[in-house]
Amino acid sequence: MNQNEGKNAAEAARTGQIERIAAMEKRMRRAVDALSALIAALDAYDEARADFRELEAYYDGADWRQDFEDDEAGRLPSPADLPRGVLSEDGIYDLLGLERDVLGRMAETAGERMEETI
């Protein structure tokens, strides 16, 4: 190998090294951003957990049924004055179902990631 060939090989190796470092830096930034977003989402969920439990108790109890019946009978203020998405027959049910789906996905993802690191 002559001097030029050696220099070209070293430059090619250096170029590959630089590309690798740049690619890994990009992956690290994406991973940091994803983890930061996940932490923020988990913090928000932790703060809302009591809301989920209260909504579940309300939906399963007599108060929701009474409120729903009073709404159907026109005994409540207008929707403009009293928003009532909570009284839709599927609103709370779908929300709680989505929560269960997300919790299942979180458990599955956590399990897979834990297996990868062991």
N, CA and C of each residue as an Amber inpcrd file, in Angstrom:
protein
   354
   0.8650000  -1.1650000   0.0000000   0.0000000   0.0000000   0.0000000
   0.9080000   1.2220000   0.0000000   0.6690000   2.1100000  -0.9860000
   1.4850000   3.3240000  -1.0280000   0.9280000   4.3630000  -0.0660000
   1.6240000   5.4700000   0.0250000   1.2580000   6.5090000   1.0000000
  -0.1260000   7.0940000   0.7230000  -0.4630000   7.3210000  -0.5640000
  -1.7830000   7.8670000  -0.9190000  -2.9030000   6.8960000  -0.5650000
  -2.6600000   5.6250000  -0.8340000  -3.6810000   4.6280000  -0.5070000
  -3.9220000   4.5720000   1.0000000  -2.8690000   4.6390000   1.7600000
  -2.9840000   4.6400000   3.2160000  -3.7220000   5.8590000   3.7210000
  -3.4290000   7.0030000   3.1000000  -4.0990000   8.2520000   3.4890000
  -5.5820000   8.1870000   3.1520000  -5.9090000   7.6560000   1.9690000
  -7.3120000   7.5310000   1.5570000  -8.0750000   6.5700000   2.4740000
  -7.4220000   5.4810000   2.8500000  -8.0670000   4.5220000   3.7500000
  -8.3230000   5.1570000   5.1130000  -7.3700000   5.9160000   5.5980000
  -7.5380000   6.5960000   6.8880000  -8.6570000   7.6260000   6.8160000
  -8.7190000   8.3650000   5.7040000  -9.7940000   9.3570000   5.5310000
 -11.1510000   8.6740000   5.4460000 -11.2170000   7.5490000   4.7410000
 -12.4730000   6.8080000   4.6310000 -12.9070000   6.2960000   6.0050000
 -11.9420000   5.7840000   6.7580000 -12.2640000   5.3090000   8.1050000
 -12.7430000   6.4570000   8.9730000 -12.0750000   7.5930000   8.8560000
 -12.4570000   8.7710000   9.6440000 -13.8600000   9.2230000   9.2450000
 -14.1580000   9.2180000   7.9280000 -15.4880000   9.6120000   7.4560000
 -16.5440000   8.6710000   8.0340000 -16.2660000   7.3730000   8.0190000
 -17.1940000   6.4040000   8.6040000 -17.3790000   6.6280000  10.0920000
 -16.2940000   6.9610000  10.7570000 -16.3490000   7.2300000  12.1960000
 -17.2040000   8.4580000  12.4800000 -16.9990000   9.5050000  11.7070000
 -17.7650000  10.7450000  11.8870000 -19.2400000  10.5000000  11.6230000
 -19.5500000   9.7550000  10.5550000 -20.9520000   9.4370000  10.2470000
 -21.5830000   8.6130000  11.3710000 -20.8140000   7.6580000  11.8990000
 -21.3200000   6.8200000  12.9890000 -21.6170000   7.6570000  14.2340000
 -20.6760000   8.5290000  14.5870000 -20.8700000   9.3760000  15.7640000
 -22.0710000  10.2910000  15.5670000 -22.1960000  10.8770000  14.3680000
 -23.3350000  11.7650000  14.0880000 -24.6520000  10.9940000  14.1770000
 -24.6710000   9.7720000  13.6360000 -25.8910000   8.9560000  13.6820000
 -26.2420000   8.5800000  15.1230000 -25.2440000   8.2150000  15.9050000
 -25.4940000   7.8490000  17.3020000 -25.9380000   9.0590000  18.1220000
 -25.3750000  10.2160000  17.8130000 -25.8020000  11.4450000  18.4980000
 -27.2720000  11.7300000  18.1990000 -27.6600000  11.5440000  16.9360000
 -29.0600000  11.7540000  16.5510000 -29.9670000  10.7670000  17.2980000
 -29.5500000   9.5220000  17.3910000 -30.3350000   8.5220000  18.1250000
 -30.4450000   8.8860000  19.6070000 -29.3360000   9.3570000  20.1770000
 -29.3700000   9.7320000  21.5860000 -30.3190000  10.9050000  21.8200000
 -30.2970000  11.9010000  20.9670000 -31.1990000  13.0530000  21.0960000
 -32.6490000  12.5850000  21.0110000 -32.9580000  11.7020000  20.0470000
 -34.3210000  11.1800000  19.9050000 -34.7260000  10.4070000  21.1580000
 -33.8070000   9.5940000  21.6780000 -34.1000000   8.8040000  22.8750000
 -34.3240000   9.7090000  24.0840000 -33.4970000  10.7360000  24.2340000
 -33.6580000  11.6910000  25.3450000 -35.0060000  12.3950000  25.2320000
 -35.3500000  12.8470000  24.0260000 -36.6300000  13.5340000  23.8240000
 -37.8040000  12.6040000  24.1280000 -37.7140000  11.3490000  23.6570000
 -38.7950000  10.3890000  23.8960000 -38.9420000  10.1000000  25.3860000
 -37.8310000   9.9210000  26.0660000 -37.8880000   9.6420000  27.4980000
 -38.4120000  10.8400000  28.2790000 -38.0170000  12.0350000  27.8850000
 -38.5270000  13.2480000  28.5450000 -40.0350000  13.3620000  28.3670000
 -40.5180000  13.0800000  27.1430000 -41.9600000  13.1310000  26.8800000
 -42.6910000  12.0580000  27.6860000 -42.0910000  10.8690000  27.7890000
 -42.7080000   9.7900000  28.5630000 -42.7860000  10.1510000  30.0420000
 -41.7280000  10.7210000  30.5750000 -41.7300000  11.1410000  31.9810000
 -42.8190000  12.1820000  32.2210000 -42.9380000  13.1510000  31.3200000
 -43.9750000  14.1820000  31.4590000 -45.3640000  13.5550000  31.3860000
 -45.5470000  12.6090000  30.4600000 -46.8480000  11.9500000  30.3320000
 -47.1670000  11.1200000  31.5770000 -46.1810000  10.4180000  32.1090000
 -46.4080000   9.6370000  33.3280000 -46.7150000  10.5390000  34.5180000
 -46.0360000  11.6700000  34.5970000 -46.3340000  12.6300000  35.6720000
 -47.7760000  13.1250000  35.5630000 -48.2010000  13.4640000  34.3380000
 -49.5720000  13.9400000  34.1250000 -50.5800000  12.8380000  34.4650000
 -50.2710000  11.6030000  34.0700000 -51.1630000  10.4900000  34.3840000
 -51.2460000  10.2660000  35.8960000 -50.0960000  10.3080000  36.5680000
 -50.1000000  10.1440000  38.0250000 -50.9940000  11.1890000  38.6900000
 -50.9400000  12.4090000  38.1840000 -51.7800000  13.4780000  38.7420000
 -53.2610000  13.2410000  38.4500000 -53.5730000  12.5410000  37.3630000
 -54.9650000  12.3220000  36.9620000 -55.5330000  10.9990000  37.4640000
 -54.7310000  10.1760000  38.0970000 -55.2150000   8.8550000  38.5220000
 -56.4280000   8.9510000  39.4320000 -56.4430000   9.8970000  40.3260000
 -57.6100000  10.0650000  41.2020000 -58.8430000  10.4270000  40.3800000
 -58.6510000  11.1910000  39.3020000 -59.7700000  11.5430000  38.4270000
 -60.3560000  10.2930000  37.7740000 -59.4900000   9.3860000  37.3230000
 -59.9720000   8.1350000  36.7250000 -60.7910000   7.3420000  37.7300000
 -60.3000000   7.2380000  38.9630000 -61.0160000   6.4640000  39.9830000
 -62.3600000   7.1140000  40.3220000 -62.3790000   8.4390000  40.4430000
 -63.6340000   9.1480000  40.7330000 -64.6290000   8.9710000  39.5890000
 -64.1550000   9.0770000  38.3520000 -65.0350000   8.8890000  37.1980000
 -65.5930000   7.4710000  37.1660000 -64.7590000   6.4930000  37.4690000
 -65.2020000   5.1050000  37.4830000 -66.2700000   4.8880000  38.5540000
 -66.0490000   5.4260000  39.7440000 -67.0290000   5.2870000  40.8260000
 -68.3330000   5.9960000  40.4640000 -68.2260000   7.1670000  39.8620000
 -69.4090000   7.9290000  39.4470000 -70.1990000   7.1450000  38.4010000
 -69.5040000   6.6270000  37.3990000 -70.1580000   5.9140000  36.3040000
 -70.8200000   4.6300000  36.7950000 -70.1920000   3.9650000  37.7530000
 -70.7360000   2.7100000  38.2760000 -71.8090000   2.9190000  39.3400000
 -71.9740000   4.1470000  39.8110000 -72.8960000   4.4050000  40.9060000
 -74.2440000   4.9520000  40.4630000 -75.0840000   5.2010000  41.4460000
 -76.4430000   5.6910000  41.2040000 -76.4570000   7.1430000  40.7370000
 -75.4680000   7.9300000  41.1190000 -75.4610000   9.3510000  40.7380000
 -75.4250000   9.5340000  39.2280000 -74.5940000   8.7480000  38.5330000
 -74.5100000   8.9050000  37.0740000 -75.8640000   8.5870000  36.4450000
 -76.4720000   7.5040000  36.8600000 -77.7670000   7.1020000  36.2970000
 -78.8020000   8.2030000  36.5310000 -78.8480000   8.7710000  37.7330000
 -79.7920000   9.8490000  38.0420000 -79.4980000  11.0810000  37.1900000
 -78.2340000  11.4530000  37.0890000 -77.8600000  12.6220000  36.2840000
 -78.2120000  12.4040000  34.8180000 -77.9780000  11.1890000  34.3260000
 -78.3060000  10.8570000  32.9400000 -79.8130000  10.9720000  32.7130000
 -80.5950000  10.4060000  33.6120000 -82.0550000  10.4510000  33.4760000
 -82.5720000  11.8840000  33.5560000 -82.0190000  12.6890000  34.4490000
 -82.4360000  14.0900000  34.5510000 -82.0710000  14.8600000  33.2870000
 -80.9420000  14.5400000  32.7010000 -80.5550000  15.1830000  31.4430000
 -81.5270000  14.7970000  30.3370000 -81.8320000  13.5210000  30.2370000
 -82.7640000  13.0360000  29.2140000 -84.1490000  13.6700000  29.3840000
 -84.5420000  13.9330000  30.6220000 -85.8600000  14.5170000  30.9020000
 -85.8540000  16.0380000  30.7790000 -84.7060000  16.6300000  30.4790000
 -84.6290000  18.0780000  30.3090000 -84.6150000  18.8560000  31.6100000
 -84.2530000  18.2220000  32.6960000 -84.2600000  18.8880000  33.9990000
 -82.9410000  19.5810000  34.3420000 -81.9710000  19.5190000  33.4560000
 -80.6680000  20.1560000  33.7050000 -80.5400000  21.4240000  32.8690000
 -79.6520000  22.3320000  33.2590000 -79.4190000  23.5350000  32.4480000
 -78.9810000  23.1480000  31.0300000 -79.0370000  24.1100000  30.1400000
 -78.6780000  23.8450000  28.7440000 -77.2160000  23.4020000  28.6520000
 -76.8770000  22.6370000  27.5910000 -75.4810000  22.2130000  27.4140000
 -74.5000000  23.3870000  27.3360000 -74.9550000  24.5360000  26.8710000
 -74.0790000  25.7100000  26.8310000 -73.7290000  26.1710000  28.2440000
 -74.6640000  25.9890000  29.1670000 -74.4400000  26.4000000  30.5540000
 -73.8150000  25.2890000  31.4110000 -74.0410000  24.0430000  31.0300000
 -73.5160000  22.9070000  31.7850000 -73.0230000  21.8400000  30.8040000
 -71.7510000  21.9030000  30.4340000 -71.2220000  20.8500000  29.5560000
 -71.4510000  19.4920000  30.2130000 -71.8000000  18.4950000  29.4080000
 -72.1540000  17.2120000  29.9930000 -71.6680000  16.0110000  29.1830000
 -70.4530000  16.1280000  28.6700000 -69.8540000  14.9840000  27.9880000
 -69.7670000  13.7640000  28.8900000 -69.6730000  14.0140000  30.1740000
 -69.5860000  12.9420000  31.1570000 -70.8720000  12.1110000  31.1910000
 -71.9600000  12.6630000  30.6750000 -73.2310000  11.9330000  30.6780000
 -73.4730000  11.1420000  29.3950000 -72.5620000  11.2430000  28.4280000
 -72.7310000  10.4100000  27.2380000 -72.5980000   8.9560000  27.6830000
 -73.3430000   8.0830000  27.0410000 -73.3430000   6.6900000  27.4900000
 -71.9900000   6.0140000  27.2920000 -71.1910000   6.4990000  26.3520000
 -69.9140000   5.8500000  26.0680000 -68.7030000   6.6370000  26.5440000
 -68.8650000   7.8880000  26.9300000 -67.7220000   8.7350000  27.2510000
 -66.8110000   8.1750000  28.3240000 -67.3370000   7.9560000  29.5080000
 -66.5220000   7.4470000  30.6180000 -66.1040000   6.0050000  30.3470000
 -67.0290000   5.2060000  29.8360000 -66.7270000   3.8020000  29.5390000
 -65.5480000   3.6970000  28.5790000 -65.5930000   4.4760000  27.4920000
 -64.5060000   4.4490000  26.5110000 -63.2000000   4.9630000  27.1090000
 -63.2790000   6.0040000  27.9250000 -62.0830000   6.5420000  28.5680000
 -61.4270000   5.4900000  29.4610000 -62.2220000   4.7960000  30.2590000
 -61.6790000   3.7690000  31.1470000 -61.1310000   2.5820000  30.3590000
 -61.7830000   2.2510000  29.2510000 -61.2710000   1.1860000  28.3840000
 -59.9430000   1.5700000  27.7590000 -59.8390000   2.8140000  27.3240000
 -58.5820000   3.3010000  26.7570000 -57.4780000   3.2830000  27.8100000
 -57.8350000   3.6690000  29.0350000 -56.8410000   3.6250000  30.1130000
 -56.3210000   2.2040000  30.2920000 -57.2160000   1.2170000  30.3130000
 -56.7890000  -0.1780000  30.4650000 -55.8840000  -0.6040000  29.3090000
 -56.2450000  -0.2020000  28.0880000 -55.4190000  -0.5330000  26.9230000
 -54.0230000   0.0740000  27.0430000 -53.9620000   1.3290000  27.4450000
 -52.6680000   2.0110000  27.5900000 -51.8430000   1.3560000  28.6970000
 -52.4800000   1.0310000  29.8140000 -51.7580000   0.3630000  30.9030000
 -51.2110000  -0.9870000  30.4440000 -51.9970000  -1.7140000  29.6610000
 -51.5250000  -2.9870000  29.1150000 -50.3390000  -2.7940000  28.1900000
 -50.4230000  -1.7820000  27.3470000 -49.3030000  -1.4970000  26.4370000
 -48.0580000  -1.0930000  27.2210000 -48.2510000  -0.2850000  28.2560000
 -47.1050000   0.1220000  29.0850000 -46.4560000  -1.1000000  29.7370000
 -47.2630000  -2.0040000  30.2510000 -46.7260000  -3.2040000  30.9020000
 -45.9810000  -4.0700000  29.8900000 -46.5630000  -4.2330000  28.7100000
 -45.9220000  -5.0310000  27.6630000 -44.6010000  -4.4040000  27.2280000
 -44.6210000  -3.0990000  26.9900000 -43.4100000  -2.3940000  26.5700000
 -42.3400000  -2.4650000  27.6500000 -42.7410000  -2.2620000  28.8920000
 -41.7790000  -2.3200000  29.9990000 -41.1830000  -3.7200000  30.1110000
 -42.0170000  -4.7410000  29.9850000 -41.5250000  -6.1150000  30.0570000
 -40.5380000  -6.4290000  28.9490000 -40.8690000  -6.0060000  27.7260000
 -39.9680000  -6.2340000  26.5950000 -38.6390000  -5.5210000  26.8050000
 -38.7020000  -4.2900000  27.2640000 -37.4700000  -3.5140000  27.4590000
 -36.6370000  -4.1060000  28.5850000 -37.2870000  -4.5620000  29.6440000
 -36.5500000  -5.1780000  30.7470000 -35.8440000  -6.4490000  30.2680000
 -36.5130000  -7.2440000  29.4260000 -35.8860000  -8.4490000  28.8820000
 -34.6840000  -8.0970000  28.0170000 -34.7620000  -7.0070000  27.2770000
 -33.6490000  -6.5870000  26.4180000 -32.4280000  -6.1820000  27.2320000
 -32.6400000  -5.6600000  28.4190000 -31.5140000  -5.1550000  29.2100000
 -30.9290000  -6.2050000  30.1470000 -31.5880000  -7.3500000  30.2600000
 -31.0910000  -8.4070000  31.1670000 -30.0860000  -9.2730000  30.4440000
